[in-house]
């Protein structure tokens, strides 16, 4: 099955990505240069932070 394992920084828990489309996108991102990967990580971080703030504001 197409999933990758990674450790969460928050507690070292093992988890899997099961969304095939997202997994493929992450594989493609891995091939990008350092600056492009940094930009994508920044976008993801900003989006997740926004969602967390919105959830807290409810």
PDB file of N, H, CA, C and O in Angstrom:
ATOM      1  N   UNK A   1       0.846  -1.177   0.000  1.00  0.00           N
ATOM      2  CA  UNK A   1       0.000   0.000   0.000  1.00  0.00           C
ATOM      3  C   UNK A   1       0.886   1.232   0.000  1.00  0.00           C
ATOM      4  O   UNK A   1       1.966   1.211   0.591  1.00  0.00           O
ATOM      5  N   UNK A   2       0.460   2.297  -0.644  1.00  0.00           N
ATOM      6  H   UNK A   2      -0.417   2.315  -1.124  1.00  0.00           H
ATOM      7  CA  UNK A   2       1.260   3.502  -0.768  1.00  0.00           C
ATOM      8  C   UNK A   2       1.136   4.414   0.429  1.00  0.00           C
ATOM      9  O   UNK A   2       0.352   5.363   0.401  1.00  0.00           O
ATOM     10  N   UNK A   3       1.879   4.154   1.465  1.00  0.00           N
ATOM     11  H   UNK A   3       2.516   3.384   1.487  1.00  0.00           H
ATOM     12  CA  UNK A   3       1.887   5.065   2.598  1.00  0.00           C
ATOM     13  C   UNK A   3       3.307   5.175   3.115  1.00  0.00           C
ATOM     14  O   UNK A   3       4.112   4.259   2.944  1.00  0.00           O
ATOM     15  N   UNK A   4       3.610   6.286   3.741  1.00  0.00           N
ATOM     16  H   UNK A   4       2.956   7.030   3.879  1.00  0.00           H
ATOM     17  CA  UNK A   4       4.933   6.459   4.319  1.00  0.00           C
ATOM     18  C   UNK A   4       4.783   6.653   5.809  1.00  0.00           C
ATOM     19  O   UNK A   4       3.778   7.187   6.279  1.00  0.00           O
ATOM     20  N   UNK A   5       5.776   6.222   6.545  1.00  0.00           N
ATOM     21  H   UNK A   5       6.592   5.789   6.163  1.00  0.00           H
ATOM     22  CA  UNK A   5       5.758   6.391   7.989  1.00  0.00           C
ATOM     23  C   UNK A   5       6.663   7.551   8.349  1.00  0.00           C
ATOM     24  O   UNK A   5       7.719   7.739   7.746  1.00  0.00           O
ATOM     25  N   UNK A   6       6.248   8.317   9.323  1.00  0.00           N
ATOM     26  H   UNK A   6       5.390   8.164   9.813  1.00  0.00           H
ATOM     27  CA  UNK A   6       7.074   9.408   9.795  1.00  0.00           C
ATOM     28  C   UNK A   6       6.823   9.592  11.286  1.00  0.00           C
ATOM     29  O   UNK A   6       5.781   9.192  11.805  1.00  0.00           O
ATOM     30  N   UNK A   7       7.774  10.192  11.958  1.00  0.00           N
ATOM     31  H   UNK A   7       8.621  10.517  11.537  1.00  0.00           H
ATOM     32  CA  UNK A   7       7.631  10.430  13.382  1.00  0.00           C
ATOM     33  C   UNK A   7       7.182  11.855  13.616  1.00  0.00           C
ATOM     34  O   UNK A   7       7.737  12.793  13.043  1.00  0.00           O
ATOM     35  N   UNK A   8       6.177  12.015  14.457  1.00  0.00           N
ATOM     36  H   UNK A   8       5.727  11.253  14.922  1.00  0.00           H
ATOM     37  CA  UNK A   8       5.689  13.332  14.811  1.00  0.00           C
ATOM     38  C   UNK A   8       6.628  13.925  15.846  1.00  0.00           C
ATOM     39  O   UNK A   8       6.975  13.269  16.828  1.00  0.00           O
ATOM     40  N   UNK A   9       7.031  15.143  15.628  1.00  0.00           N
ATOM     41  H   UNK A   9       6.748  15.675  14.830  1.00  0.00           H
ATOM     42  CA  UNK A   9       7.945  15.813  16.539  1.00  0.00           C
ATOM     43  C   UNK A   9       7.349  15.920  17.936  1.00  0.00           C
ATOM     44  O   UNK A   9       8.071  15.860  18.931  1.00  0.00           O
ATOM     45  N   UNK A  10       6.051  16.077  18.007  1.00  0.00           N
ATOM     46  H   UNK A  10       5.464  16.126  17.199  1.00  0.00           H
ATOM     47  CA  UNK A  10       5.389  16.317  19.287  1.00  0.00           C
ATOM     48  C   UNK A  10       5.479  15.160  20.268  1.00  0.00           C
ATOM     49  O   UNK A  10       5.302  15.375  21.467  1.00  0.00           O
ATOM     50  N   UNK A  11       5.743  13.963  19.818  1.00  0.00           N
ATOM     51  H   UNK A  11       5.887  13.789  18.844  1.00  0.00           H
ATOM     52  CA  UNK A  11       5.785  12.879  20.781  1.00  0.00           C
ATOM     53  C   UNK A  11       6.446  11.622  20.257  1.00  0.00           C
ATOM     54  O   UNK A  11       6.469  10.610  20.957  1.00  0.00           O
ATOM     55  N   UNK A  12       6.977  11.652  19.069  1.00  0.00           N
ATOM     56  H   UNK A  12       6.959  12.474  18.500  1.00  0.00           H
ATOM     57  CA  UNK A  12       7.619  10.492  18.504  1.00  0.00           C
ATOM     58  C   UNK A  12       6.650   9.388  18.122  1.00  0.00           C
ATOM     59  O   UNK A  12       7.060   8.244  17.928  1.00  0.00           O
ATOM     60  N   UNK A  13       5.379   9.712  18.011  1.00  0.00           N
ATOM     61  H   UNK A  13       5.045  10.642  18.168  1.00  0.00           H
ATOM     62  CA  UNK A  13       4.387   8.724  17.601  1.00  0.00           C
ATOM     63  C   UNK A  13       4.549   8.402  16.131  1.00  0.00           C
ATOM     64  O   UNK A  13       4.852   9.276  15.318  1.00  0.00           O
ATOM     65  N   UNK A  14       4.344   7.141  15.800  1.00  0.00           N
ATOM     66  H   UNK A  14       4.098   6.432  16.460  1.00  0.00           H
ATOM     67  CA  UNK A  14       4.428   6.723  14.408  1.00  0.00           C
ATOM     68  C   UNK A  14       3.052   6.878  13.775  1.00  0.00           C
ATOM     69  O   UNK A  14       2.043   6.513  14.377  1.00  0.00           O
ATOM     70  N   UNK A  15       3.011   7.416  12.567  1.00  0.00           N
ATOM     71  H   UNK A  15       3.831   7.713  12.078  1.00  0.00           H
ATOM     72  CA  UNK A  15       1.753   7.660  11.888  1.00  0.00           C
ATOM     73  C   UNK A  15       1.951   7.339  10.410  1.00  0.00           C
ATOM     74  O   UNK A  15       3.083   7.166   9.959  1.00  0.00           O
ATOM     75  N   UNK A  16       0.865   7.260   9.661  1.00  0.00           N
ATOM     76  H   UNK A  16      -0.055   7.401  10.028  1.00  0.00           H
ATOM     77  CA  UNK A  16       0.948   6.960   8.234  1.00  0.00           C
ATOM     78  C   UNK A  16       0.121   7.951   7.443  1.00  0.00           C
ATOM     79  O   UNK A  16      -0.927   8.412   7.895  1.00  0.00           O
ATOM     80  N   UNK A  17       0.612   8.273   6.242  1.00  0.00           N
ATOM     81  H   UNK A  17       1.463   7.897   5.874  1.00  0.00           H
ATOM     82  CA  UNK A  17      -0.172   9.062   5.298  1.00  0.00           C
ATOM     83  C   UNK A  17      -0.924   8.067   4.438  1.00  0.00           C
ATOM     84  O   UNK A  17      -0.315   7.249   3.749  1.00  0.00           O
ATOM     85  N   UNK A  18      -2.250   8.133   4.476  1.00  0.00           N
ATOM     86  H   UNK A  18      -2.745   8.797   5.036  1.00  0.00           H
ATOM     87  CA  UNK A  18      -3.056   7.177   3.716  1.00  0.00           C
ATOM     88  C   UNK A  18      -3.725   7.820   2.507  1.00  0.00           C
ATOM     89  O   UNK A  18      -4.283   7.116   1.665  1.00  0.00           O
ATOM     90  N   UNK A  19      -3.678   9.144   2.410  1.00  0.00           N
ATOM     91  H   UNK A  19      -3.225   9.716   3.093  1.00  0.00           H
ATOM     92  CA  UNK A  19      -4.259   9.854   1.271  1.00  0.00           C
ATOM     93  C   UNK A  19      -3.271   9.732   0.099  1.00  0.00           C
ATOM     94  O   UNK A  19      -2.201  10.341   0.115  1.00  0.00           O
ATOM     95  N   UNK A  20      -3.637   8.949  -0.904  1.00  0.00           N
ATOM     96  H   UNK A  20      -4.506   8.454  -0.918  1.00  0.00           H
ATOM     97  CA  UNK A  20      -2.735   8.650  -2.023  1.00  0.00           C
ATOM     98  C   UNK A  20      -2.325   9.900  -2.799  1.00  0.00           C
ATOM     99  O   UNK A  20      -1.168  10.033  -3.198  1.00  0.00           O
ATOM    100  N   UNK A  21      -3.267  10.810  -3.013  1.00  0.00           N
ATOM    101  H   UNK A  21      -4.206  10.702  -2.689  1.00  0.00           H
ATOM    102  CA  UNK A  21      -2.953  12.030  -3.759  1.00  0.00           C
ATOM    103  C   UNK A  21      -1.959  12.893  -2.974  1.00  0.00           C
ATOM    104  O   UNK A  21      -1.003  13.421  -3.542  1.00  0.00           O
ATOM    105  N   UNK A  22      -2.187  13.027  -1.693  1.00  0.00           N
ATOM    106  H   UNK A  22      -2.963  12.598  -1.232  1.00  0.00           H
ATOM    107  CA  UNK A  22      -1.283  13.800  -0.842  1.00  0.00           C
ATOM    108  C   UNK A  22       0.096  13.148  -0.781  1.00  0.00           C
ATOM    109  O   UNK A  22       1.116  13.836  -0.826  1.00  0.00           O
ATOM    110  N   UNK A  23       0.123  11.838  -0.678  1.00  0.00           N
ATOM    111  H   UNK A  23      -0.705  11.279  -0.641  1.00  0.00           H
ATOM    112  CA  UNK A  23       1.381  11.097  -0.670  1.00  0.00           C
ATOM    113  C   UNK A  23       2.173  11.360  -1.950  1.00  0.00           C
ATOM    114  O   UNK A  23       3.379  11.600  -1.896  1.00  0.00           O
ATOM    115  N   UNK A  24       1.505  11.316  -3.087  1.00  0.00           N
ATOM    116  H   UNK A  24       0.525  11.122  -3.131  1.00  0.00           H
ATOM    117  CA  UNK A  24       2.175  11.570  -4.365  1.00  0.00           C
ATOM    118  C   UNK A  24       2.722  12.993  -4.423  1.00  0.00           C
ATOM    119  O   UNK A  24       3.824  13.229  -4.919  1.00  0.00           O
ATOM    120  N   UNK A  25       1.939  13.930  -3.912  1.00  0.00           N
ATOM    121  H   UNK A  25       1.044  13.739  -3.510  1.00  0.00           H
ATOM    122  CA  UNK A  25       2.403  15.320  -3.901  1.00  0.00           C
ATOM    123  C   UNK A  25       3.641  15.477  -3.025  1.00  0.00           C
ATOM    124  O   UNK A  25       4.579  16.176  -3.409  1.00  0.00           O
ATOM    125  N   UNK A  26       3.661  14.844  -1.862  1.00  0.00           N
ATOM    126  H   UNK A  26       2.900  14.276  -1.550  1.00  0.00           H
ATOM    127  CA  UNK A  26       4.839  14.906  -1.002  1.00  0.00           C
ATOM    128  C   UNK A  26       6.056  14.287  -1.683  1.00  0.00           C
ATOM    129  O   UNK A  26       7.167  14.800  -1.553  1.00  0.00           O
ATOM    130  N   UNK A  27       5.856  13.196  -2.401  1.00  0.00           N
ATOM    131  H   UNK A  27       4.953  12.779  -2.507  1.00  0.00           H
ATOM    132  CA  UNK A  27       6.964  12.582  -3.145  1.00  0.00           C
ATOM    133  C   UNK A  27       7.520  13.539  -4.185  1.00  0.00           C
ATOM    134  O   UNK A  27       8.735  13.628  -4.360  1.00  0.00           O
ATOM    135  N   UNK A  28       6.647  14.253  -4.872  1.00  0.00           N
ATOM    136  H   UNK A  28       5.660  14.181  -4.730  1.00  0.00           H
ATOM    137  CA  UNK A  28       7.090  15.218  -5.871  1.00  0.00           C
ATOM    138  C   UNK A  28       7.800  16.408  -5.230  1.00  0.00           C
ATOM    139  O   UNK A  28       8.778  16.923  -5.771  1.00  0.00           O
ATOM    140  N   UNK A  29       7.304  16.835  -4.087  1.00  0.00           N
ATOM    141  H   UNK A  29       6.509  16.417  -3.647  1.00  0.00           H
ATOM    142  CA  UNK A  29       7.930  17.952  -3.370  1.00  0.00           C
ATOM    143  C   UNK A  29       9.354  17.579  -2.966  1.00  0.00           C
ATOM    144  O   UNK A  29      10.249  18.424  -2.997  1.00  0.00           O
ATOM    145  N   UNK A  30       9.568  16.327  -2.589  1.00  0.00           N
ATOM    146  H   UNK A  30       8.842  15.641  -2.563  1.00  0.00           H
ATOM    147  CA  UNK A  30      10.899  15.888  -2.197  1.00  0.00           C
ATOM    148  C   UNK A  30      11.932  16.097  -3.301  1.00  0.00           C
ATOM    149  O   UNK A  30      13.124  16.205  -3.013  1.00  0.00           O
ATOM    150  N   UNK A  31      11.501  16.155  -4.540  1.00  0.00           N
ATOM    151  H   UNK A  31      10.532  16.067  -4.774  1.00  0.00           H
ATOM    152  CA  UNK A  31      12.412  16.306  -5.671  1.00  0.00           C
ATOM    153  C   UNK A  31      12.765  17.759  -5.962  1.00  0.00           C
ATOM    154  O   UNK A  31      13.654  18.035  -6.767  1.00  0.00           O
ATOM    155  N   UNK A  32      12.074  18.685  -5.309  1.00  0.00           N
ATOM    156  H   UNK A  32      11.352  18.461  -4.655  1.00  0.00           H
ATOM    157  CA  UNK A  32      12.304  20.108  -5.559  1.00  0.00           C
ATOM    158  C   UNK A  32      13.581  20.583  -4.861  1.00  0.00           C
ATOM    159  O   UNK A  32      14.112  19.907  -3.981  1.00  0.00           O
ATOM    160  N   UNK A  33      14.056  21.748  -5.269  1.00  0.00           N
ATOM    161  H   UNK A  33      13.624  22.298  -5.985  1.00  0.00           H
ATOM    162  CA  UNK A  33      15.245  22.293  -4.619  1.00  0.00           C
ATOM    163  C   UNK A  33      14.890  22.805  -3.220  1.00  0.00           C
ATOM    164  O   UNK A  33      13.718  22.941  -2.867  1.00  0.00           O
ATOM    165  N   UNK A  34      15.919  23.079  -2.448  1.00  0.00           N
ATOM    166  H   UNK A  34      16.871  22.968  -2.735  1.00  0.00           H
ATOM    167  CA  UNK A  34      15.775  23.449  -1.041  1.00  0.00           C
ATOM    168  C   UNK A  34      14.864  24.661  -0.847  1.00  0.00           C
ATOM    169  O   UNK A  34      14.034  24.670   0.062  1.00  0.00           O
ATOM    170  N   UNK A  35      15.010  25.674  -1.684  1.00  0.00           N
ATOM    171  H   UNK A  35      15.684  25.668  -2.422  1.00  0.00           H
ATOM    172  CA  UNK A  35      14.212  26.892  -1.538  1.00  0.00           C
ATOM    173  C   UNK A  35      12.727  26.629  -1.786  1.00  0.00           C
ATOM    174  O   UNK A  35      11.873  27.133  -1.057  1.00  0.00           O
ATOM    175  N   UNK A  36      12.421  25.834  -2.826  1.00  0.00           N
ATOM    176  H   UNK A  36      13.115  25.425  -3.418  1.00  0.00           H
ATOM    177  CA  UNK A  36      11.019  25.509  -3.121  1.00  0.00           C
ATOM    178  C   UNK A  36      10.398  24.678  -2.001  1.00  0.00           C
ATOM    179  O   UNK A  36       9.244  24.895  -1.632  1.00  0.00           O
ATOM    180  N   UNK A  37      11.160  23.728  -1.460  1.00  0.00           N
ATOM    181  H   UNK A  37      12.097  23.551  -1.760  1.00  0.00           H
ATOM    182  CA  UNK A  37      10.644  22.930  -0.343  1.00  0.00           C
ATOM    183  C   UNK A  37      10.367  23.815   0.867  1.00  0.00           C
ATOM    184  O   UNK A  37       9.359  23.644   1.552  1.00  0.00           O
ATOM    185  N   UNK A  38      11.255  24.749   1.122  1.00  0.00           N
ATOM    186  H   UNK A  38      12.074  24.888   0.566  1.00  0.00           H
ATOM    187  CA  UNK A  38      11.054  25.670   2.252  1.00  0.00           C
ATOM    188  C   UNK A  38       9.772  26.480   2.051  1.00  0.00           C
ATOM    189  O   UNK A  38       9.006  26.672   2.996  1.00  0.00           O
ATOM    190  N   UNK A  39       9.539  26.949   0.841  1.00  0.00           N
ATOM    191  H   UNK A  39      10.161  26.793   0.074  1.00  0.00           H
ATOM    192  CA  UNK A  39       8.338  27.724   0.535  1.00  0.00           C
ATOM    193  C   UNK A  39       7.078  26.883   0.767  1.00  0.00           C
ATOM    194  O   UNK A  39       6.115  27.371   1.359  1.00  0.00           O
ATOM    195  N   UNK A  40       7.074  25.657   0.321  1.00  0.00           N
ATOM    196  H   UNK A  40       7.856  25.260  -0.160  1.00  0.00           H
ATOM    197  CA  UNK A  40       5.912  24.783   0.499  1.00  0.00           C
ATOM    198  C   UNK A  40       5.684  24.501   1.975  1.00  0.00           C
ATOM    199  O   UNK A  40       4.541  24.501   2.433  1.00  0.00           O
ATOM    200  N   UNK A  41       6.754  24.261   2.726  1.00  0.00           N
ATOM    201  H   UNK A  41       7.682  24.262   2.354  1.00  0.00           H
ATOM    202  CA  UNK A  41       6.621  24.042   4.167  1.00  0.00           C
ATOM    203  C   UNK A  41       6.038  25.274   4.849  1.00  0.00           C
ATOM    204  O   UNK A  41       5.235  25.153   5.774  1.00  0.00           O
ATOM    205  N   UNK A  42       6.441  26.459   4.395  1.00  0.00           N
ATOM    206  H   UNK A  42       7.094  26.557   3.644  1.00  0.00           H
ATOM    207  CA  UNK A  42       5.923  27.704   4.958  1.00  0.00           C
ATOM    208  C   UNK A  42       4.430  27.834   4.686  1.00  0.00           C
ATOM    209  O   UNK A  42       3.670  28.213   5.577  1.00  0.00           O
ATOM    210  N   UNK A  43       3.999  27.522   3.461  1.00  0.00           N
ATOM    211  H   UNK A  43       4.616  27.213   2.737  1.00  0.00           H
ATOM    212  CA  UNK A  43       2.571  27.563   3.121  1.00  0.00           C
ATOM    213  C   UNK A  43       1.772  26.588   3.983  1.00  0.00           C
ATOM    214  O   UNK A  43       0.717  26.944   4.508  1.00  0.00           O
ATOM    215  N   UNK A  44       2.266  25.370   4.130  1.00  0.00           N
ATOM    216  H   UNK A  44       3.123  25.080   3.704  1.00  0.00           H
ATOM    217  CA  UNK A  44       1.569  24.364   4.934  1.00  0.00           C
ATOM    218  C   UNK A  44       1.469  24.830   6.381  1.00  0.00           C
ATOM    219  O   UNK A  44       0.406  24.743   6.995  1.00  0.00           O
ATOM    220  N   UNK A  45       2.572  25.321   6.921  1.00  0.00           N
ATOM    221  H   UNK A  45       3.436  25.392   6.423  1.00  0.00           H
ATOM    222  CA  UNK A  45       2.576  25.804   8.296  1.00  0.00           C
ATOM    223  C   UNK A  45       1.578  26.943   8.490  1.00  0.00           C
ATOM    224  O   UNK A  45       0.843  26.965   9.477  1.00  0.00           O
ATOM    225  N   UNK A  46       1.551  27.882   7.555  1.00  0.00           N
ATOM    226  H   UNK A  46       2.148  27.865   6.753  1.00  0.00           H
ATOM    227  CA  UNK A  46       0.627  29.018   7.660  1.00  0.00           C
ATOM    228  C   UNK A  46      -0.822  28.542   7.616  1.00  0.00           C
ATOM    229  O   UNK A  46      -1.655  29.019   8.387  1.00  0.00           O
ATOM    230  N   UNK A  47      -1.124  27.616   6.730  1.00  0.00           N
ATOM    231  H   UNK A  47      -0.447  27.229   6.103  1.00  0.00           H
ATOM    232  CA  UNK A  47      -2.492  27.103   6.624  1.00  0.00           C
ATOM    233  C   UNK A  47      -2.914  26.384   7.900  1.00  0.00           C
ATOM    234  O   UNK A  47      -4.007  26.616   8.418  1.00  0.00           O
ATOM    235  N   UNK A  48      -2.046  25.512   8.405  1.00  0.00           N
ATOM    236  H   UNK A  48      -1.158  25.324   7.985  1.00  0.00           H
ATOM    237  CA  UNK A  48      -2.374  24.773   9.621  1.00  0.00           C
ATOM    238  C   UNK A  48      -2.522  25.700  10.819  1.00  0.00           C
ATOM    239  O   UNK A  48      -3.406  25.508  11.654  1.00  0.00           O
ATOM    240  N   UNK A  49      -1.661  26.700  10.901  1.00  0.00           N
ATOM    241  H   UNK A  49      -0.943  26.855  10.222  1.00  0.00           H
ATOM    242  CA  UNK A  49      -1.758  27.674  11.985  1.00  0.00           C
ATOM    243  C   UNK A  49      -3.071  28.430  11.903  1.00  0.00           C
ATOM    244  O   UNK A  49      -3.726  28.650  12.922  1.00  0.00           O
ATOM    245  N   UNK A  50      -3.462  28.831  10.700  1.00  0.00           N
ATOM    246  H   UNK A  50      -2.930  28.652   9.873  1.00  0.00           H
ATOM    247  CA  UNK A  50      -4.734  29.538  10.512  1.00  0.00           C
ATOM    248  C   UNK A  50      -5.900  28.680  10.991  1.00  0.00           C
ATOM    249  O   UNK A  50      -6.784  29.171  11.694  1.00  0.00           O
ATOM    250  N   UNK A  51      -5.910  27.417  10.620  1.00  0.00           N
ATOM    251  H   UNK A  51      -5.192  27.018  10.049  1.00  0.00           H
ATOM    252  CA  UNK A  51      -7.000  26.516  11.030  1.00  0.00           C
ATOM    253  C   UNK A  51      -7.031  26.339  12.543  1.00  0.00           C
ATOM    254  O   UNK A  51      -8.109  26.294  13.136  1.00  0.00           O
ATOM    255  N   UNK A  52      -5.867  26.238  13.175  1.00  0.00           N
ATOM    256  H   UNK A  52      -4.991  26.275  12.693  1.00  0.00           H
ATOM    257  CA  UNK A  52      -5.812  26.090  14.627  1.00  0.00           C
ATOM    258  C   UNK A  52      -6.368  27.344  15.312  1.00  0.00           C
ATOM    259  O   UNK A  52      -7.116  27.240  16.284  1.00  0.00           O
ATOM    260  N   UNK A  53      -6.012  28.499  14.819  1.00  0.00           N
ATOM    261  H   UNK A  53      -5.405  28.584  14.030  1.00  0.00           H
ATOM    262  CA  UNK A  53      -6.510  29.755  15.383  1.00  0.00           C
ATOM    263  C   UNK A  53      -8.014  29.852  15.198  1.00  0.00           C
ATOM    264  O   UNK A  53      -8.727  30.250  16.120  1.00  0.00           O
ATOM    265  N   UNK A  54      -8.510  29.490  14.007  1.00  0.00           N
ATOM    266  H   UNK A  54      -7.931  29.166  13.259  1.00  0.00           H
ATOM    267  CA  UNK A  54      -9.942  29.529  13.770  1.00  0.00           C
ATOM    268  C   UNK A  54     -10.684  28.589  14.713  1.00  0.00           C
ATOM    269  O   UNK A  54     -11.760  28.922  15.209  1.00  0.00           O
ATOM    270  N   UNK A  55     -10.111  27.425  14.958  1.00  0.00           N
ATOM    271  H   UNK A  55      -9.236  27.155  14.556  1.00  0.00           H
ATOM    272  CA  UNK A  55     -10.743  26.459  15.852  1.00  0.00           C
ATOM    273  C   UNK A  55     -10.783  26.994  17.279  1.00  0.00           C
ATOM    274  O   UNK A  55     -11.779  26.815  17.980  1.00  0.00           O
ATOM    275  N   UNK A  56      -9.710  27.650  17.712  1.00  0.00           N
ATOM    276  H   UNK A  56      -8.901  27.796  17.143  1.00  0.00           H
ATOM    277  CA  UNK A  56      -9.673  28.230  19.050  1.00  0.00           C
ATOM    278  C   UNK A  56     -10.668  29.378  19.205  1.00  0.00           C
ATOM    279  O   UNK A  56     -11.189  29.614  20.295  1.00  0.00           O
ATOM    280  N   UNK A  57     -10.927  30.090  18.111  1.00  0.00           N
ATOM    281  H   UNK A  57     -10.504  29.898  17.225  1.00  0.00           H
ATOM    282  CA  UNK A  57     -11.823  31.251  18.149  1.00  0.00           C
ATOM    283  C   UNK A  57     -13.301  30.846  18.188  1.00  0.00           C
ATOM    284  O   UNK A  57     -14.157  31.693  18.443  1.00  0.00           O
ATOM    285  N   UNK A  58     -13.606  29.613  17.950  1.00  0.00           N
ATOM    286  H   UNK A  58     -12.911  28.925  17.743  1.00  0.00           H
ATOM    287  CA  UNK A  58     -15.002  29.161  17.929  1.00  0.00           C
ATOM    288  C   UNK A  58     -15.586  29.054  19.310  1.00  0.00           C
ATOM    289  O   UNK A  58     -16.751  28.687  19.461  1.00  0.00           O
TER     290      UNK A  58
END
